[in-house]
Amino acid sequence: MTISLSGLILLIVIAAVCGAIGKAIAGDVQGGLIVSIALGFIGAILGPWVAQALKLPEPFTIAIDGHPFPILWSIIGAALFVAFIHLFSRRRW
């Protein structure tokens, strides 16, 4: 798998935006740009996996240097991951 430097930067920016939107949907998580990027990439793994398990189509994908990036499922996957983190990290008083 090869990707150009400009493609990698574009991929990181898109992952950051998807992660930030996922954070906003599920509830804010502490962290900034790096956390948003990580959430975007985790969402890009988790989201399509959930979609495939439920036999749902991929409605919005962007190809960067010939490699697809699932925008919609990345956002949904990031939101699911943040919700999962919130579920298990809440303090019990």
GUKE-97940 format. One record per residue: x, y, z of N, C-alpha, C, O, CB in turn; residue number from 1. Coordinates in nm, 3 decimals, m for minus. Glycine has a CB too. Example, Ala and Ser with C-alpha at 12.3 -4.5 7.8 and 13.67 -1.06 7.14 Angstrom:
! GUKE-97940
{{1.319; m0.569; 0.780}; {1.230; m0.450; 0.780}; {1.320; m0.330; 0.780}; {1.424; m0.332; 0.846}; {1.131; m0.447; 0.905}; 1}
{{1.285; m0.225; 0.708}; {1.367; m0.106; 0.714}; {1.290; 0.003; 0.787}; {1.341; 0.114; 0.804}; {1.408; m0.060; 0.572}; 2}
This chain:
! GUKE-97940
{{0.085; m0.117; 0.000}; {0.000; 0.000; 0.000}; {0.090; 0.123; 0.000}; {0.164; 0.147; 0.095}; {m0.097; 0.000; 0.122}; 1}
{{0.082; 0.200; m0.105}; {0.159; 0.324; m0.113}; {0.063; 0.441; m0.121}; {m0.044; 0.434; m0.182}; {0.255; 0.323; m0.234}; 2}
{{0.104; 0.549; m0.058}; {0.024; 0.671; m0.059}; {0.121; 0.788; m0.060}; {0.225; 0.785; 0.006}; {m0.074; 0.677; 0.064}; 3}
{{0.086; 0.891; m0.134}; {0.173; 1.008; m0.142}; {0.162; 1.091; m0.015}; {0.070; 1.072; 0.065}; {0.136; 1.094; m0.266}; 4}
{{0.256; 1.182; 0.003}; {0.255; 1.268; 0.121}; {0.130; 1.355; 0.124}; {0.068; 1.372; 0.229}; {0.381; 1.355; 0.125}; 5}
{{0.093; 1.410; 0.008}; {m0.028; 1.493; 0.004}; {m0.153; 1.408; 0.032}; {m0.246; 1.456; 0.096}; {m0.041; 1.563; m0.134}; 6}
{{m0.155; 1.283; m0.015}; {m0.267; 1.194; 0.015}; {m0.275; 1.161; 0.162}; {m0.384; 1.153; 0.219}; {m0.256; 1.067; m0.066}; 7}
{{m0.158; 1.141; 0.225}; {m0.155; 1.111; 0.367}; {m0.204; 1.229; 0.449}; {m0.280; 1.212; 0.545}; {m0.014; 1.073; 0.411}; 8}
{{m0.162; 1.348; 0.413}; {m0.207; 1.469; 0.485}; {m0.358; 1.486; 0.467}; {m0.427; 1.519; 0.563}; {m0.132; 1.595; 0.434}; 9}
{{m0.407; 1.465; 0.347}; {m0.551; 1.476; 0.322}; {m0.628; 1.371; 0.403}; {m0.734; 1.400; 0.459}; {m0.581; 1.460; 0.173}; 10}
{{m0.574; 1.250; 0.409}; {m0.637; 1.143; 0.486}; {m0.642; 1.178; 0.635}; {m0.742; 1.151; 0.701}; {m0.561; 1.011; 0.465}; 11}
{{m0.536; 1.235; 0.687}; {m0.532; 1.275; 0.828}; {m0.632; 1.386; 0.856}; {m0.699; 1.385; 0.959}; {m0.390; 1.320; 0.867}; 12}
{{m0.643; 1.482; 0.765}; {m0.739; 1.592; 0.783}; {m0.882; 1.539; 0.780}; {m0.965; 1.579; 0.863}; {m0.721; 1.700; 0.672}; 13}
{{m0.912; 1.450; 0.687}; {m1.047; 1.392; 0.679}; {m1.077; 1.309; 0.803}; {m1.189; 1.314; 0.855}; {m1.062; 1.305; 0.551}; 14}
{{m0.980; 1.232; 0.851}; {m1.000; 1.153; 0.973}; {m1.023; 1.244; 1.093}; {m1.104; 1.211; 1.180}; {m0.879; 1.063; 0.999}; 15}
{{m0.953; 1.357; 1.100}; {m0.971; 1.451; 1.210}; {m1.113; 1.509; 1.209}; {m1.176; 1.522; 1.314}; {m0.868; 1.564; 1.202}; 16}
{{m1.161; 1.545; 1.091}; {m1.297; 1.600; 1.081}; {m1.400; 1.494; 1.119}; {m1.494; 1.523; 1.194}; {m1.324; 1.653; 0.938}; 17}
{{m1.384; 1.372; 1.068}; {m1.478; 1.263; 1.102}; {m1.475; 1.233; 1.251}; {m1.580; 1.211; 1.312}; {m1.444; 1.136; 1.021}; 18}
{{m1.356; 1.231; 1.311}; {m1.344; 1.206; 1.454}; {m1.407; 1.317; 1.537}; {m1.472; 1.291; 1.638}; {m1.199; 1.190; 1.493}; 19}
{{m1.388; 1.442; 1.495}; {m1.446; 1.555; 1.567}; {m1.599; 1.552; 1.560}; {m1.666; 1.581; 1.659}; {m1.394; 1.687; 1.510}; 20}
{{m1.653; 1.517; 1.444}; {m1.799; 1.506; 1.431}; {m1.850; 1.390; 1.517}; {m1.953; 1.403; 1.583}; {m1.839; 1.485; 1.283}; 21}
{{m1.778; 1.278; 1.518}; {m1.816; 1.165; 1.603}; {m1.812; 1.201; 1.750}; {m1.899; 1.158; 1.826}; {m1.725; 1.047; 1.577}; 22}
{{m1.711; 1.279; 1.792}; {m1.704; 1.325; 1.931}; {m1.824; 1.413; 1.964}; {m1.881; 1.402; 2.073}; {m1.573; 1.402; 1.956}; 23}
{{m1.860; 1.500; 1.873}; {m1.971; 1.592; 1.897}; {m2.105; 1.517; 1.906}; {m2.193; 1.556; 1.983}; {m1.978; 1.697; 1.786}; 24}
{{m2.120; 1.412; 1.828}; {m2.245; 1.336; 1.829}; {m2.261; 1.258; 1.960}; {m2.367; 1.259; 2.021}; {m2.251; 1.240; 1.711}; 25}
{{m2.154; 1.191; 2.002}; {m2.164; 1.100; 2.116}; {m2.137; 1.167; 2.250}; {m2.164; 1.107; 2.354}; {m2.068; 0.986; 2.099}; 26}
{{m2.087; 1.286; 2.251}; {m2.054; 1.352; 2.376}; {m1.905; 1.379; 2.376}; {m1.825; 1.295; 2.335}; {m2.095; 1.266; 2.498}; 27}
{{m1.869; 1.495; 2.422}; {m1.730; 1.538; 2.410}; {m1.636; 1.453; 2.493}; {m1.666; 1.414; 2.606}; {m1.718; 1.682; 2.452}; 28}
{{m1.522; 1.425; 2.435}; {m1.413; 1.354; 2.500}; {m1.299; 1.453; 2.513}; {m1.275; 1.533; 2.423}; {m1.370; 1.225; 2.421}; 29}
{{m1.229; 1.448; 2.625}; {m1.116; 1.539; 2.639}; {m1.010; 1.504; 2.537}; {m0.986; 1.387; 2.507}; {m1.059; 1.533; 2.782}; 30}
{{m0.948; 1.603; 2.487}; {m0.845; 1.584; 2.385}; {m0.871; 1.678; 2.270}; {m0.980; 1.733; 2.255}; {m0.841; 1.439; 2.337}; 31}
{{m0.770; 1.694; 2.191}; {m0.781; 1.787; 2.080}; {m0.768; 1.719; 1.946}; {m0.838; 1.622; 1.916}; {m0.679; 1.893; 2.092}; 32}
{{m0.678; 1.771; 1.867}; {m0.661; 1.727; 1.730}; {m0.616; 1.581; 1.721}; {m0.668; 1.505; 1.639}; {m0.561; 1.815; 1.660}; 33}
{{m0.521; 1.542; 1.804}; {m0.469; 1.405; 1.798}; {m0.579; 1.304; 1.834}; {m0.589; 1.199; 1.771}; {m0.349; 1.389; 1.894}; 34}
{{m0.659; 1.336; 1.933}; {m0.770; 1.247; 1.971}; {m0.872; 1.239; 1.859}; {m0.925; 1.131; 1.832}; {m0.837; 1.297; 2.100}; 35}
{{m0.900; 1.350; 1.793}; {m0.995; 1.349; 1.681}; {m0.942; 1.265; 1.566}; {m1.019; 1.190; 1.504}; {m1.022; 1.492; 1.633}; 36}
{{m0.813; 1.275; 1.536}; {m0.754; 1.195; 1.430}; {m0.764; 1.047; 1.464}; {m0.803; 0.965; 1.381}; {m0.607; 1.235; 1.406}; 37}
{{m0.728; 1.013; 1.589}; {m0.734; 0.873; 1.631}; {m0.877; 0.821; 1.624}; {m0.901; 0.709; 1.578}; {m0.679; 0.857; 1.774}; 38}
{{m0.973; 0.901; 1.670}; {m1.113; 0.859; 1.664}; {m1.160; 0.842; 1.520}; {m1.239; 0.752; 1.491}; {m1.202; 0.960; 1.736}; 39}
{{m1.114; 0.927; 1.430}; {m1.150; 0.914; 1.289}; {m1.100; 0.783; 1.230}; {m1.173; 0.717; 1.156}; {m1.094; 1.031; 1.209}; 40}
{{m0.976; 0.745; 1.262}; {m0.923; 0.620; 1.210}; {m0.986; 0.498; 1.278}; {m1.011; 0.397; 1.213}; {m0.772; 0.616; 1.228}; 41}
{{m1.011; 0.507; 1.408}; {m1.082; 0.398; 1.476}; {m1.222; 0.383; 1.420}; {m1.269; 0.271; 1.398}; {m1.088; 0.422; 1.630}; 42}
{{m1.289; 0.495; 1.395}; {m1.421; 0.492; 1.334}; {m1.419; 0.433; 1.195}; {m1.514; 0.367; 1.153}; {m1.480; 0.630; 1.330}; 43}
{{m1.310; 0.458; 1.121}; {m1.297; 0.404; 0.985}; {m1.280; 0.252; 0.987}; {m1.306; 0.186; 0.887}; {m1.180; 0.468; 0.912}; 44}
{{m1.236; 0.199; 1.098}; {m1.225; 0.053; 1.113}; {m1.355; m0.004; 1.169}; {m1.407; m0.103; 1.118}; {m1.106; 0.016; 1.204}; 45}
{{m1.406; 0.058; 1.275}; {m1.525; 0.007; 1.345}; {m1.653; 0.025; 1.264}; {m1.735; m0.066; 1.258}; {m1.540; 0.076; 1.479}; 46}
{{m1.670; 0.141; 1.202}; {m1.793; 0.171; 1.128}; {m1.823; 0.074; 1.014}; {m1.932; 0.018; 1.010}; {m1.786; 0.308; 1.074}; 47}
{{m1.728; 0.053; 0.922}; {m1.755; m0.042; 0.813}; {m1.774; m0.185; 0.862}; {m1.848; m0.263; 0.802}; {m1.641; m0.038; 0.713}; 48}
{{m1.709; m0.220; 0.972}; {m1.727; m0.353; 1.028}; {m1.872; m0.372; 1.076}; {m1.933; m0.475; 1.050}; {m1.628; m0.377; 1.145}; 49}
{{m1.926; m0.270; 1.145}; {m2.065; m0.275; 1.190}; {m2.159; m0.276; 1.070}; {m2.257; m0.351; 1.068}; {m2.097; m0.154; 1.282}; 50}
{{m2.130; m0.193; 0.970}; {m2.214; m0.188; 0.850}; {m2.215; m0.321; 0.777}; {m2.320; m0.365; 0.729}; {m2.165; m0.078; 0.757}; 51}
{{m2.100; m0.386; 0.768}; {m2.093; m0.515; 0.701}; {m2.169; m0.621; 0.781}; {m2.234; m0.707; 0.723}; {m1.947; m0.557; 0.682}; 52}
{{m2.160; m0.616; 0.913}; {m2.231; m0.712; 0.997}; {m2.382; m0.696; 0.983}; {m2.456; m0.795; 0.989}; {m2.190; m0.696; 1.144}; 53}
{{m2.428; m0.573; 0.965}; {m2.571; m0.545; 0.949}; {m2.616; m0.546; 0.803}; {m2.732; m0.520; 0.773}; {m2.605; m0.412; 1.012}; 54}
{{m2.522; m0.575; 0.712}; {m2.547; m0.578; 0.568}; {m2.602; m0.445; 0.515}; {m2.699; m0.442; 0.439}; {m2.645; m0.691; 0.535}; 55}
{{m2.538; m0.335; 0.558}; {m2.576; m0.202; 0.514}; {m2.478; m0.152; 0.408}; {m2.360; m0.188; 0.412}; {m2.580; m0.104; 0.634}; 56}
{{m2.524; m0.072; 0.314}; {m2.435; m0.024; 0.207}; {m2.344; 0.090; 0.256}; {m2.367; 0.147; 0.363}; {m2.517; 0.024; 0.087}; 57}
{{m2.244; 0.119; 0.178}; {m2.154; 0.232; 0.206}; {m2.197; 0.348; 0.117}; {m2.161; 0.351; m0.001}; {m2.004; 0.194; 0.181}; 58}
{{m2.273; 0.445; 0.171}; {m2.328; 0.550; 0.086}; {m2.230; 0.661; 0.047}; {m2.250; 0.726; m0.055}; {m2.444; 0.611; 0.153}; 59}
{{m2.124; 0.685; 0.125}; {m2.037; 0.798; 0.098}; {m1.892; 0.761; 0.127}; {m1.851; 0.754; 0.242}; {m2.079; 0.921; 0.181}; 60}
{{m1.815; 0.738; 0.021}; {m1.675; 0.701; 0.032}; {m1.592; 0.795; m0.053}; {m1.630; 0.830; m0.165}; {m1.653; 0.553; m0.011}; 61}
{{m1.479; 0.837; 0.000}; {m1.387; 0.920; m0.075}; {m1.263; 0.837; m0.105}; {m1.210; 0.770; m0.016}; {m1.350; 1.051; 0.005}; 62}
{{m1.217; 0.839; m0.229}; {m1.095; 0.769; m0.267}; {m0.978; 0.866; m0.261}; {m0.979; 0.970; m0.327}; {m1.109; 0.706; m0.409}; 63}
{{m0.878; 0.830; m0.183}; {m0.757; 0.911; m0.170}; {m0.641; 0.828; m0.219}; {m0.608; 0.725; m0.159}; {m0.735; 0.960; m0.023}; 64}
{{m0.579; 0.870; m0.326}; {m0.471; 0.794; m0.391}; {m0.513; 0.651; m0.422}; {m0.432; 0.558; m0.415}; {m0.347; 0.793; m0.302}; 65}
{{m0.639; 0.634; m0.456}; {m0.689; 0.501; m0.492}; {m0.733; 0.416; m0.375}; {m0.774; 0.302; m0.394}; {m0.586; 0.428; m0.567}; 66}
{{m0.725; 0.469; m0.253}; {m0.766; 0.396; m0.133}; {m0.895; 0.456; m0.079}; {m0.901; 0.576; m0.054}; {m0.653; 0.400; m0.025}; 67}
{{m0.999; 0.375; m0.061}; {m1.128; 0.430; m0.015}; {m1.125; 0.465; 0.133}; {m1.063; 0.394; 0.213}; {m1.241; 0.331; m0.043}; 68}
{{m1.191; 0.573; 0.168}; {m1.209; 0.612; 0.308}; {m1.358; 0.632; 0.330}; {m1.418; 0.721; 0.269}; {m1.128; 0.743; 0.344}; 69}
{{m1.421; 0.550; 0.417}; {m1.566; 0.557; 0.439}; {m1.603; 0.673; 0.531}; {m1.588; 0.663; 0.653}; {m1.618; 0.425; 0.498}; 70}
{{m1.651; 0.781; 0.474}; {m1.681; 0.902; 0.552}; {m1.795; 0.879; 0.651}; {m1.777; 0.898; 0.771}; {m1.717; 1.016; 0.459}; 71}
{{m1.911; 0.838; 0.601}; {m2.028; 0.823; 0.688}; {m2.005; 0.718; 0.797}; {m2.036; 0.742; 0.913}; {m2.150; 0.784; 0.605}; 72}
{{m1.951; 0.602; 0.759}; {m1.930; 0.498; 0.860}; {m1.815; 0.530; 0.953}; {m1.810; 0.478; 1.064}; {m1.905; 0.364; 0.792}; 73}
{{m1.723; 0.614; 0.911}; {m1.617; 0.659; 1.000}; {m1.674; 0.748; 1.111}; {m1.635; 0.736; 1.227}; {m1.509; 0.735; 0.921}; 74}
{{m1.765; 0.835; 1.074}; {m1.831; 0.922; 1.173}; {m1.914; 0.837; 1.269}; {m1.907; 0.856; 1.391}; {m1.920; 1.028; 1.103}; 75}
{{m1.993; 0.745; 1.215}; {m2.076; 0.659; 1.299}; {m1.990; 0.570; 1.388}; {m2.020; 0.551; 1.505}; {m2.170; 0.574; 1.212}; 76}
{{m1.883; 0.514; 1.333}; {m1.793; 0.431; 1.411}; {m1.725; 0.508; 1.523}; {m1.710; 0.456; 1.634}; {m1.688; 0.370; 1.322}; 77}
{{m1.684; 0.632; 1.496}; {m1.623; 0.716; 1.599}; {m1.723; 0.747; 1.709}; {m1.689; 0.744; 1.827}; {m1.568; 0.847; 1.538}; 78}
{{m1.847; 0.778; 1.671}; {m1.951; 0.806; 1.771}; {m1.980; 0.682; 1.855}; {m1.998; 0.693; 1.977}; {m2.080; 0.854; 1.702}; 79}
{{m1.985; 0.565; 1.793}; {m2.005; 0.441; 1.869}; {m1.890; 0.414; 1.964}; {m1.912; 0.370; 2.077}; {m2.023; 0.322; 1.773}; 80}
{{m1.768; 0.440; 1.919}; {m1.652; 0.417; 2.004}; {m1.652; 0.512; 2.123}; {m1.621; 0.470; 2.235}; {m1.523; 0.434; 1.924}; 81}
{{m1.686; 0.640; 2.101}; {m1.694; 0.737; 2.211}; {m1.805; 0.698; 2.308}; {m1.787; 0.706; 2.430}; {m1.718; 0.879; 2.156}; 82}
{{m1.919; 0.655; 2.256}; {m2.029; 0.610; 2.344}; {m1.987; 0.489; 2.426}; {m2.022; 0.479; 2.543}; {m2.154; 0.577; 2.260}; 83}
{{m1.913; 0.397; 2.365}; {m1.863; 0.279; 2.436}; {m1.766; 0.320; 2.546}; {m1.770; 0.265; 2.656}; {m1.794; 0.183; 2.338}; 84}
{{m1.679; 0.417; 2.518}; {m1.586; 0.466; 2.619}; {m1.662; 0.531; 2.734}; {m1.630; 0.507; 2.851}; {m1.487; 0.567; 2.558}; 85}
{{m1.763; 0.612; 2.702}; {m1.843; 0.675; 2.808}; {m1.917; 0.572; 2.893}; {m1.932; 0.589; 3.014}; {m1.944; 0.773; 2.746}; 86}
{{m1.962; 0.466; 2.830}; {m2.037; 0.363; 2.901}; {m1.952; 0.296; 3.008}; {m2.001; 0.268; 3.118}; {m2.089; 0.257; 2.802}; 87}
{{m1.826; 0.271; 2.978}; {m1.741; 0.198; 3.071}; {m1.649; 0.286; 3.154}; {m1.578; 0.235; 3.241}; {m1.660; 0.101; 2.997}; 88}
{{m1.647; 0.416; 3.131}; {m1.557; 0.503; 3.208}; {m1.630; 0.593; 3.306}; {m1.567; 0.678; 3.369}; {m1.476; 0.586; 3.114}; 89}
{{m1.757; 0.577; 3.320}; {m1.831; 0.661; 3.415}; {m1.800; 0.618; 3.557}; {m1.786; 0.499; 3.587}; {m1.983; 0.655; 3.389}; 90}
{{m1.790; 0.715; 3.643}; {m1.765; 0.685; 3.783}; {m1.894; 0.641; 3.851}; {m2.001; 0.699; 3.829}; {m1.706; 0.806; 3.856}; 91}
{{m1.882; 0.542; 3.930}; {m1.996; 0.495; 4.008}; {m1.981; 0.551; 4.150}; {m1.883; 0.520; 4.218}; {m2.005; 0.338; 4.009}; 92}
{{m2.076; 0.630; 4.194}; {m2.067; 0.689; 4.328}; {m2.131; 0.603; 4.430}; {m2.133; 0.637; 4.548}; {m2.130; 0.824; 4.332}; 93}
